[in-house]
Amino acid sequence: MTRSTTIRAMAVVAALGLGLTACSSSHSTAKGGSSSGSSNSSATGKTLIVEDSDATSFTEDFNPFVSGTDFSGSQNANSLVYEPLFQINSLNANEAPIPWLAKSQTWSNGNRTLTLDLQPGAKWSDGQAFTAADVVFTFNLMKQYPAANAGAPIITSASQTDATTAVLNFATPQAANQVAIDQQLIVPQHVWSSLGDPTKAVITKAQAIGTGPFLVDQFSSQKVSYKVNPNYWGTKPAVPEIQFPAIATNDAAQLQLSEGQIDLTGNNIPNVQNVFVAKDPQHNHLYQSTAPYYPATNTVSLWFNQKSPSAPALTDPKVRQAVSAAVDRQTLASQCETDYEAPATSSGGLIASVSAALIPSSLTGDLKPGSDSAQVTELLSGDGYKLVGGKWTKNGQTIKFSVLDPQDYNDYYCDAGDIVSQLNALGFDTTQVTGVQSTAWAQDVAEGKFDATVHWSTGATPFQQLQNELDSTQTAPIGQSATVDFERYSSPAAQQALTTYEGEDPTDSAALQTDLTALQNIVSTEVPAAPLLYGAGWYQYNDADYTGWPDSAHPYMNPNPNSQAYEYIILQLKPTG
């Protein structure tokens, strides 16, 4: 089952230790960002074939404010047309935002005001000038229609001081959510001002006007193609055309990929070395040649619903700690994830390989790969539980709960089944929910209709990965859809730690680290979610026609299927020969 991820909702903090007043990056030169276009080169390569996610057919809609039913959102193609203010490499927690439509940014007014210095000379694909008015319009549009906002903080006001300077004002300090602002895709005021509610607009091929390097060329229900935007403000891409074919199943996509008919995809392929790499080892590649093969892009955890009426024992942090101690993470990695996802090693929730420098020594390697029955006994006995009939019991009640995961996510479904078996063997009273498909599961999780579930973390930087587990201001009652904190976890200490972090000077790395450590300690001791694995960023590519792909030796961008990575990666590609 393909589990491609559209990274739209990235309300995240700027990386620790970075000065955010004048961001730059060694990768920005790879873009060749000559705003005058004088250094633009001609496209000389072959058509690039991309299969992002399975689809029996496509719907003509290129709306960056919706996802799922439209073509560009479901296939992560939005930033080929619409661009962000900055690009973010989420594989490196310490890399500065990469200047894009904005050259630099400066916080003032206690981190409540952000001033953006924009690229001069950038144009929309219809030839009109891109200006600060378009940035102001985009953020005002999300203020007017909150449903269009996919994670960026809502402004109180926005203005332009000149054609290349936009000023955004917020009610509270928002430097901690800078990445969400940086990654917001900007739309042209002269097109969108007449469309009304942006979430209800259907954007045709002709209306897909952006600053990006490509234009929609041809649309059909079975294939969509893009061609180079002749008005692109940066260096023209060497890829002259991109095609997205509609491929109905993961098996069909896998076959075409192994036969060299697809250049780029992001699928969970069983036995990937034999069925893909071995077919053409000279050209078929993964992020790295040894297990786990893919970059770690998220933390897969067992989320505990604090408000589930059928699982009252899960409100006890000692019980949640015991569940975490009982899980055999190595078995999950080997039996269910075919070693594509490594066992989690830190109970604080951050990805060890990405954020090692941010994890305190007390939480580095504190999770055992195997089950720890002695710790389970110590925790539960100390919490007043006794083994009665082979089940841990307190006040006549066992530790009873179910684990919900969709059967079409076969790896997660396997994880859930293994967890249930492991827990029952150690005295818990657990069951696995069967017969649920991914669409229904996603709705159930958002509405809090579960006891526990295996789920990935969201967020491009360490702060948001923790914020999205702990921020009770963005959760909702059972039956209503939550934005984050699907576990319905609530803690004054956690909320204060989040608020403190958000109010820090973004250049004060010591203070930020202190706050981040406090948040990790809360996750470790309170266990709103028990880290299980480091989730794979699915990514396969064929370099017969193009070089310049990211890999473990050149980790310049997170290659996991997402809109903004596609733009950045494709702009780095150069034809072979």
C-alpha positions as CSV (number, residue, x, y, z in Angstrom):
1,M,0.0,0.0,0.0
2,T,1.4,3.4,-1.0
3,R,1.4,5.9,1.9
4,S,2.6,9.1,0.2
5,T,2.4,12.2,2.3
6,T,1.3,15.6,1.3
7,I,3.1,18.0,3.6
8,R,0.8,20.9,3.5
9,A,0.1,21.4,7.2
10,M,3.5,22.4,8.6
11,A,2.9,24.8,11.4
12,V,6.4,24.5,12.7
13,V,9.2,26.2,14.5
14,A,12.3,27.5,12.9
15,A,15.2,25.1,13.5
16,L,17.2,25.5,16.7
17,G,20.3,27.7,16.6
18,L,19.4,29.5,13.5
19,G,19.4,33.3,13.1
20,L,16.2,34.1,11.1
21,T,16.8,37.7,10.2
22,A,18.7,37.0,7.0
23,C,18.5,33.3,6.1
24,S,20.8,31.8,3.4
25,S,21.8,28.4,2.3
26,S,24.5,26.8,0.2
27,H,21.7,25.2,-1.7
28,S,20.2,28.5,-2.8
29,T,22.9,28.8,-5.4
30,A,21.8,25.5,-7.0
31,K,18.5,27.2,-7.8
32,G,20.4,29.8,-9.9
33,G,18.0,32.4,-8.8
34,S,18.7,35.2,-11.3
35,S,15.6,37.3,-10.9
36,S,16.3,39.0,-14.2
37,G,16.4,35.7,-16.0
38,S,19.6,36.6,-17.8
39,S,21.3,33.4,-16.9
40,N,18.4,31.1,-17.7
41,S,19.4,28.1,-19.7
42,S,17.4,26.0,-22.1
43,A,15.7,22.8,-21.1
44,T,17.5,19.9,-22.7
45,G,16.5,16.7,-21.0
46,K,13.8,14.0,-21.5
47,T,10.3,13.8,-20.1
48,L,10.3,13.0,-16.4
49,I,7.7,10.4,-15.4
50,V,6.4,10.7,-11.8
51,E,4.0,8.4,-10.0
52,D,3.1,10.0,-6.7
53,S,0.2,7.9,-5.5
54,D,-2.3,5.4,-7.0
55,A,-5.2,6.8,-9.0
56,T,-7.7,5.2,-11.4
57,S,-8.3,8.7,-12.9
58,F,-7.6,12.4,-12.3
59,T,-9.9,15.3,-11.6
60,E,-9.0,18.6,-13.3
61,D,-8.4,20.9,-10.3
62,F,-5.1,22.7,-9.5
63,N,-6.2,24.3,-6.2
64,P,-3.4,24.6,-3.7
65,F,-5.9,25.3,-0.9
66,V,-7.5,21.8,-1.0
67,S,-6.2,18.3,-1.1
68,G,-7.4,14.8,-1.7
69,T,-9.9,15.2,-4.6
70,D,-8.0,17.7,-6.7
71,F,-5.2,16.5,-9.0
72,S,-2.3,18.8,-7.9
73,G,-2.9,18.2,-4.1
74,S,-3.4,14.5,-4.3
75,Q,-0.3,14.1,-6.5
76,N,1.9,16.6,-4.6
77,A,2.3,18.8,-7.7
78,N,1.3,22.1,-6.3
79,S,4.7,23.8,-6.1
80,L,5.5,23.1,-9.7
81,V,3.1,26.0,-10.3
82,Y,2.7,27.8,-6.9
83,E,5.7,28.6,-4.9
84,P,6.5,29.1,-1.2
85,L,8.4,32.0,0.5
86,F,11.2,29.6,1.6
87,Q,12.1,26.0,1.0
88,I,12.7,23.7,4.0
89,N,14.9,20.6,4.2
90,S,13.3,18.7,7.0
91,L,16.1,16.1,7.0
92,N,18.4,18.6,8.7
93,A,17.0,20.2,11.9
94,N,19.8,22.8,11.8
95,E,19.6,23.9,8.2
96,A,18.3,27.4,7.6
97,P,15.3,28.0,5.4
98,I,16.3,28.3,1.8
99,P,15.4,31.7,0.2
100,W,12.8,31.4,-2.5
101,L,10.1,34.0,-3.2
102,A,11.4,35.7,-0.2
103,K,15.1,36.6,0.1
104,S,15.1,37.2,3.9
105,Q,12.8,37.6,6.9
106,T,13.1,39.6,10.1
107,W,11.0,39.3,13.3
108,S,10.2,42.3,15.5
109,N,7.6,43.4,18.0
110,G,8.3,40.5,20.3
111,N,8.1,38.0,17.5
112,R,4.6,39.2,16.5
113,T,5.6,41.0,13.3
114,L,7.4,39.4,10.4
115,T,8.9,41.5,7.6
116,L,9.6,39.7,4.3
117,D,12.1,40.9,1.8
118,L,10.9,39.5,-1.5
119,Q,12.6,38.6,-4.8
120,P,12.6,41.6,-7.2
121,G,11.6,40.9,-10.8
122,A,9.7,37.6,-10.2
123,K,6.7,37.2,-12.5
124,W,3.6,35.2,-12.6
125,S,3.4,32.7,-15.5
126,D,1.0,35.0,-17.4
127,G,3.7,37.7,-17.4
128,Q,2.3,40.0,-14.6
129,A,4.7,41.1,-11.9
130,F,4.8,39.2,-8.6
131,T,4.7,41.8,-5.7
132,A,4.2,42.1,-2.0
133,A,0.5,42.7,-2.7
134,D,0.2,39.0,-3.7
135,V,1.8,37.9,-0.4
136,V,-0.5,40.2,1.6
137,F,-3.5,39.0,-0.4
138,T,-2.7,35.3,0.2
139,F,-2.4,35.7,4.0
140,N,-5.6,37.9,4.1
141,L,-7.4,35.2,2.1
142,M,-6.6,32.6,4.8
143,K,-7.7,35.0,7.5
144,Q,-11.0,35.5,5.7
145,Y,-11.5,31.8,5.0
146,P,-9.8,29.8,7.8
147,A,-10.7,26.5,6.1
148,A,-8.1,27.4,3.5
149,N,-5.3,27.6,6.1
150,A,-3.4,24.3,6.2
151,G,-1.3,25.2,9.3
152,A,0.1,28.7,9.1
153,P,-0.8,31.0,12.0
154,I,-3.6,33.4,11.2
155,I,-2.5,37.0,10.8
156,T,-4.2,40.0,12.6
157,S,-3.2,42.2,9.7
158,A,-0.8,42.4,6.7
159,S,0.5,45.3,4.6
160,Q,3.1,46.1,2.0
161,T,5.6,48.9,2.4
162,D,6.8,48.7,-1.2
163,A,6.6,46.2,-4.1
164,T,9.2,43.8,-2.5
165,T,8.4,44.2,1.2
166,A,5.5,42.5,3.0
167,V,4.7,42.9,6.7
168,L,2.7,40.2,8.6
169,N,1.3,40.9,12.1
170,F,0.2,38.2,14.6
171,A,-1.7,38.4,17.9
172,T,0.9,36.3,19.7
173,P,4.6,35.4,19.1
174,Q,4.9,33.2,16.1
175,A,8.6,32.7,15.4
176,A,8.0,29.1,16.6
177,N,5.6,28.6,13.7
178,Q,7.9,30.2,11.1
179,V,8.2,27.2,8.9
180,A,4.5,27.1,8.3
181,I,4.7,30.7,7.2
182,D,7.7,30.1,5.1
183,Q,6.1,27.1,3.2
184,Q,2.8,28.8,2.5
185,L,2.2,28.7,-1.3
186,I,1.5,32.2,-2.7
187,V,-1.3,32.8,-5.2
188,P,-1.8,35.8,-7.6
189,Q,-4.2,38.4,-6.4
190,H,-5.3,39.3,-9.9
191,V,-6.6,35.7,-10.4
192,W,-7.9,34.7,-7.0
193,S,-9.6,37.9,-5.9
194,S,-12.6,37.1,-8.0
195,L,-12.9,33.4,-6.9
196,G,-14.5,33.8,-3.5
197,D,-14.0,31.0,-1.0
198,P,-10.7,29.4,-2.1
199,T,-11.7,26.0,-0.8
200,K,-14.6,25.9,-3.1
201,A,-12.9,27.1,-6.3
202,V,-12.2,24.6,-9.0
203,I,-9.0,25.7,-10.8
204,T,-8.7,24.6,-14.4
205,K,-5.6,24.3,-16.4
206,A,-6.0,27.8,-17.8
207,Q,-6.4,29.3,-14.3
208,A,-3.3,27.6,-12.8
209,I,-1.2,30.7,-12.8
210,G,1.8,30.7,-10.6
211,T,5.4,31.8,-10.2
212,G,6.7,28.2,-10.4
213,P,9.0,26.7,-13.0
214,F,6.3,24.8,-14.8
215,L,2.9,25.3,-16.5
216,V,0.1,22.7,-16.8
217,D,0.4,21.7,-20.5
218,Q,-2.1,18.9,-21.1
219,F,-4.8,17.4,-18.9
220,S,-6.7,14.2,-19.2
221,S,-8.2,11.8,-16.7
222,Q,-5.4,9.4,-17.4
223,K,-2.3,11.7,-17.8
224,V,-1.3,15.2,-16.8
225,S,1.8,16.9,-18.3
226,Y,3.7,20.0,-17.3
227,K,6.0,22.2,-19.5
228,V,8.5,24.8,-18.6
229,N,7.2,28.2,-17.6
230,P,8.8,30.7,-20.1
231,N,8.4,33.5,-17.6
232,Y,10.1,31.7,-14.7
233,W,12.2,34.1,-12.7
234,G,14.9,31.7,-11.7
235,T,17.1,29.4,-13.7
236,K,15.0,27.4,-16.2
237,P,14.8,23.7,-15.3
238,A,16.7,21.2,-17.4
239,V,13.6,19.0,-17.3
240,P,11.5,20.1,-20.3
241,E,8.3,18.1,-19.4
242,I,6.9,16.2,-16.4
243,Q,4.2,13.6,-16.8
244,F,2.0,12.1,-14.1
245,P,0.3,8.9,-15.4
246,A,-2.8,7.6,-13.7
247,I,-1.8,4.1,-12.3
248,A,-4.6,2.3,-10.5
249,T,-2.7,0.0,-8.2
250,N,0.6,0.0,-6.3
251,D,1.4,-3.4,-8.0
252,A,1.1,-1.8,-11.4
253,A,3.2,1.1,-10.4
254,Q,5.8,-1.2,-9.0
255,L,6.0,-3.1,-12.2
256,Q,6.4,0.0,-14.3
257,L,9.0,1.4,-11.9
258,S,11.1,-1.8,-12.0
259,E,11.0,-1.8,-15.8
260,G,12.3,1.8,-16.0
261,Q,9.1,3.4,-17.2
262,I,8.9,5.7,-14.1
263,D,11.6,8.0,-13.0
264,L,10.4,9.0,-9.5
265,T,8.0,7.6,-7.0
266,G,7.4,7.1,-3.3
267,N,5.9,3.7,-2.6
268,N,6.2,1.2,0.2
269,I,7.5,-1.8,-1.9
270,P,8.0,-5.1,-0.2
271,N,11.4,-6.7,-0.9
272,V,12.4,-3.5,-2.7
273,Q,16.0,-4.6,-3.3
274,N,15.0,-7.7,-5.3
275,V,11.9,-6.3,-7.1
276,F,13.3,-2.9,-7.9
277,V,17.0,-2.3,-7.3
278,A,18.2,-5.7,-8.6
279,K,16.3,-5.2,-11.9
280,D,18.7,-2.5,-12.9
281,P,21.3,-1.8,-10.2
282,Q,23.1,0.7,-12.3
283,H,20.1,3.0,-12.5
284,N,17.5,1.9,-9.9
285,H,18.2,3.5,-6.6
286,L,16.9,4.2,-3.1
287,Y,18.0,6.8,-0.6
288,Q,20.6,4.5,0.8
289,S,21.9,1.0,-0.2
290,T,21.5,-0.6,3.2
291,A,18.6,-1.1,5.5
292,P,16.4,0.8,6.3
293,Y,16.9,2.1,2.8
294,Y,14.8,5.3,3.3
295,P,15.4,8.4,5.3
296,A,13.6,8.7,8.6
297,T,11.0,11.5,8.3
298,N,8.7,11.0,11.2
299,T,8.2,9.1,14.5
300,V,5.7,6.3,14.3
301,S,4.0,6.0,17.8
302,L,1.2,4.3,19.6
303,W,-1.2,7.1,20.3
304,F,-3.4,6.8,23.4
305,N,-6.8,8.4,23.4
306,Q,-7.2,10.2,26.8
307,K,-10.9,10.6,26.4
308,S,-12.0,7.2,25.2
309,P,-14.9,6.0,27.3
310,S,-14.0,2.4,26.6
311,A,-10.4,2.6,27.8
312,P,-10.3,4.5,31.2
313,A,-7.0,2.8,32.1
314,L,-5.2,4.8,29.4
315,T,-5.7,8.0,31.4
316,D,-3.0,6.8,33.8
317,P,0.5,7.7,32.6
318,K,2.0,4.8,34.5
319,V,-0.1,2.4,32.4
320,R,1.0,4.2,29.3
321,Q,4.6,3.9,30.4
322,A,4.1,0.2,31.0
323,V,2.6,-0.3,27.5
324,S,5.6,1.4,26.0
325,A,7.9,-0.9,28.0
326,A,6.0,-4.0,26.8
327,V,6.3,-3.4,23.1
328,D,9.0,-5.3,21.2
329,R,10.0,-2.6,18.7
330,Q,12.6,-4.7,16.9
331,T,9.9,-7.3,16.0
332,L,7.7,-4.5,14.6
333,A,10.6,-3.3,12.5
334,S,11.6,-6.7,11.2
335,Q,8.2,-8.5,10.8
336,C,5.9,-5.6,9.8
337,E,8.2,-3.0,8.3
338,T,10.6,-5.3,6.5
339,D,13.4,-3.3,8.2
340,Y,12.4,-0.1,6.3
341,E,11.7,1.6,9.6
342,A,14.2,1.4,12.5
343,P,13.1,0.9,16.1
344,A,12.6,4.2,18.0
345,T,15.4,4.8,20.5
346,S,14.3,7.9,22.4
347,S,11.1,8.1,24.6
348,G,11.1,11.9,24.0
349,G,9.5,11.6,20.6
350,L,12.1,13.1,18.3
351,I,13.8,11.3,15.4
352,A,17.2,10.2,16.6
353,S,18.9,10.3,13.2
354,V,17.6,13.8,12.4
355,S,17.6,15.5,15.8
356,A,20.3,13.7,17.7
357,A,21.9,17.0,18.9
358,L,18.6,18.1,20.3
359,I,17.9,15.0,22.4
360,P,19.1,15.2,26.0
361,S,21.5,12.5,27.1
362,S,18.9,11.1,29.6
363,L,16.6,10.4,26.6
364,T,19.2,9.2,24.2
365,G,18.9,5.4,23.7
366,D,16.5,5.0,26.7
367,L,14.1,2.8,24.7
368,K,15.0,-0.8,24.5
369,P,14.5,-2.6,21.1
370,G,12.9,-5.6,22.8
371,S,10.1,-6.0,25.3
372,D,11.0,-5.3,29.0
373,S,8.7,-7.4,31.2
374,A,10.6,-6.5,34.3
375,Q,9.9,-2.8,33.8
376,V,6.3,-3.6,33.1
377,T,6.0,-5.4,36.4
378,E,7.8,-2.7,38.3
379,L,5.6,0.1,36.8
380,L,2.3,-1.6,37.3
381,S,3.0,-3.2,40.7
382,G,4.0,0.3,41.9
383,D,0.8,1.7,40.5
384,G,-1.4,-0.7,42.5
385,Y,-2.0,-3.4,39.9
386,K,-1.9,-7.1,40.6
387,L,-1.9,-10.1,38.2
388,V,-5.4,-11.7,38.5
389,G,-6.0,-14.6,36.2
390,G,-3.0,-13.6,34.1
391,K,-4.3,-10.0,33.7
392,W,-3.1,-6.8,35.4
393,T,-6.0,-5.7,37.5
394,K,-6.8,-2.8,39.8
395,N,-10.2,-2.2,41.5
396,G,-11.6,-5.1,39.6
397,Q,-10.7,-3.6,36.2
398,T,-8.2,-4.9,33.7
399,I,-6.1,-2.7,31.4
400,K,-8.5,-3.1,28.6
401,F,-8.3,-1.3,25.3
402,S,-8.4,-1.9,21.5
403,V,-5.9,-0.9,18.8
404,L,-7.4,0.6,15.6
405,D,-5.5,0.7,12.3
406,P,-6.6,0.2,8.7
407,Q,-6.2,-3.1,6.9
408,D,-5.1,-1.4,3.7
409,Y,-2.1,0.1,5.5
410,N,-0.8,-3.5,5.8
411,D,2.4,-2.6,7.7
412,Y,0.5,-0.6,10.4
413,Y,-2.2,-3.3,10.6
414,C,0.6,-5.8,11.1
415,D,2.2,-3.5,13.8
416,A,-1.2,-3.3,15.6
417,G,-1.6,-7.0,15.6
418,D,1.9,-7.7,16.9
419,I,1.4,-5.1,19.6
420,V,-1.9,-6.7,20.8
421,S,-0.2,-10.1,20.9
422,Q,2.8,-8.8,22.8
423,L,0.7,-6.9,25.3
424,N,-1.7,-9.8,26.0
425,A,1.3,-12.1,26.7
426,L,2.4,-9.7,29.4
427,G,-1.0,-9.3,31.2
428,F,-2.7,-6.6,29.3
429,D,-6.3,-7.0,28.0
430,T,-6.1,-5.8,24.4
431,T,-7.9,-6.5,21.1
432,Q,-7.3,-5.4,17.5
433,V,-10.1,-3.7,15.5
434,T,-10.6,-5.4,12.1
435,G,-12.3,-4.4,8.9
436,V,-11.5,-0.7,8.9
437,Q,-10.2,1.0,5.7
438,S,-7.9,4.0,5.7
439,T,-10.5,6.7,4.9
440,A,-12.7,5.7,7.8
441,W,-9.7,5.3,10.1
442,A,-8.5,8.8,9.3
443,Q,-11.9,10.2,10.2
444,D,-12.1,8.1,13.4
445,V,-8.7,9.3,14.5
446,A,-9.5,12.9,13.9
447,E,-12.8,12.6,15.8
448,G,-11.2,10.7,18.7
449,K,-13.2,7.4,18.0
450,F,-10.4,5.0,19.0
451,D,-8.7,3.7,22.1
452,A,-5.2,3.5,20.7
453,T,-3.7,3.6,17.2
454,V,-0.4,3.3,15.4
455,H,0.2,6.7,13.6
456,W,3.0,8.8,12.3
457,S,4.0,12.2,13.6
458,T,3.5,15.4,11.6
459,G,5.7,18.4,11.3
460,A,8.9,19.4,9.5
461,T,10.9,20.4,12.5
462,P,11.3,19.1,16.1
463,F,9.0,21.6,17.8
464,Q,6.0,20.9,15.7
465,Q,6.5,17.1,16.0
466,L,6.0,17.6,19.8
467,Q,3.5,20.5,19.5
468,N,1.2,18.3,17.5
469,E,1.1,15.7,20.2
470,L,0.7,18.1,23.1
471,D,-1.2,21.2,22.1
472,S,-4.6,20.9,23.6
473,T,-5.7,24.3,22.2
474,Q,-6.0,22.6,18.8
475,T,-7.8,19.4,19.8
476,A,-11.6,18.9,20.0
477,P,-14.2,16.9,22.0
478,I,-14.9,13.4,21.0
479,G,-17.0,13.3,17.8
480,Q,-15.5,16.6,16.5
481,S,-12.5,16.7,14.2
482,A,-9.3,17.9,15.9
483,T,-6.5,19.7,14.1
484,V,-3.7,18.1,16.1
485,D,-3.5,16.4,19.5
486,F,-5.6,13.6,18.3
487,E,-4.9,11.8,21.6
488,R,-7.0,14.6,23.4
489,Y,-4.1,15.0,25.8
490,S,-4.3,18.0,28.1
491,S,-1.6,19.2,30.6
492,P,-1.0,22.8,32.0
493,A,2.7,22.0,32.2
494,A,2.8,21.0,28.5
495,Q,0.8,24.0,27.5
496,Q,3.1,26.3,29.4
497,A,6.2,24.7,27.9
498,L,4.7,25.2,24.4
499,T,3.9,28.9,25.1
500,T,7.3,29.5,26.6
501,Y,9.0,28.1,23.5
502,E,6.8,30.2,21.2
503,G,7.8,33.4,23.0
504,E,11.6,32.8,22.9
505,D,14.0,34.8,20.8
506,P,14.5,32.6,17.8
507,T,18.2,33.2,17.8
508,D,18.6,32.1,21.4
509,S,19.6,28.5,20.9
510,A,20.3,27.8,24.5
511,A,16.8,28.9,25.6
512,L,15.2,27.0,22.8
513,Q,17.1,23.9,23.7
514,T,16.0,24.2,27.3
515,D,12.4,24.5,26.3
516,L,12.6,21.6,23.8
517,T,14.2,19.4,26.5
518,A,11.3,20.2,28.8
519,L,8.8,19.2,26.0
520,Q,10.7,15.9,25.4
521,N,10.7,15.1,29.1
522,I,6.9,15.6,29.2
523,V,6.5,13.2,26.3
524,S,8.8,10.7,28.0
525,T,7.1,10.7,31.4
526,E,3.5,11.4,30.4
527,V,3.5,9.2,27.2
528,P,0.6,10.7,25.3
529,A,2.1,8.6,22.5
530,A,4.7,5.9,22.8
531,P,7.4,6.1,20.1
532,L,7.7,2.8,18.2
533,L,9.6,3.3,14.9
534,Y,11.2,6.0,12.8
535,G,8.9,6.3,9.8
536,A,10.3,5.8,6.3
537,G,10.2,8.6,3.7
538,W,9.3,6.4,0.7
539,Y,11.4,7.2,-2.3
540,Q,12.7,5.4,-5.4
541,Y,14.2,6.8,-8.5
542,N,15.8,5.9,-11.8
543,D,18.9,8.0,-12.8
544,A,19.2,6.7,-16.4
545,D,18.1,10.1,-17.8
546,Y,18.9,12.5,-14.9
547,T,21.5,13.0,-12.2
548,G,21.3,15.2,-9.1
549,W,18.9,13.1,-7.0
550,P,19.1,13.4,-3.2
551,D,20.4,10.4,-1.4
552,S,22.2,9.7,1.9
553,A,25.4,11.1,0.6
554,H,23.7,14.2,-0.7
555,P,20.7,14.8,1.7
556,Y,19.9,18.3,0.4
557,M,16.1,17.8,0.6
558,N,13.6,15.4,2.1
559,P,12.7,13.2,-0.9
560,N,9.5,11.8,0.6
561,P,6.7,12.6,-1.8
562,N,5.6,16.2,-1.0
563,S,4.8,19.1,-3.1
564,Q,7.6,21.5,-2.3
565,A,10.3,18.8,-2.3
566,Y,9.3,17.9,-5.9
567,E,9.9,21.4,-7.1
568,Y,13.2,21.7,-5.4
569,I,14.5,18.3,-6.4
570,I,13.4,18.6,-10.1
571,L,15.3,21.9,-10.3
572,Q,18.5,20.2,-9.3
573,L,18.3,17.5,-12.0
574,K,20.7,17.5,-15.0
575,P,20.4,15.3,-18.1
576,T,22.8,12.4,-18.3
577,G,25.2,12.4,-21.3
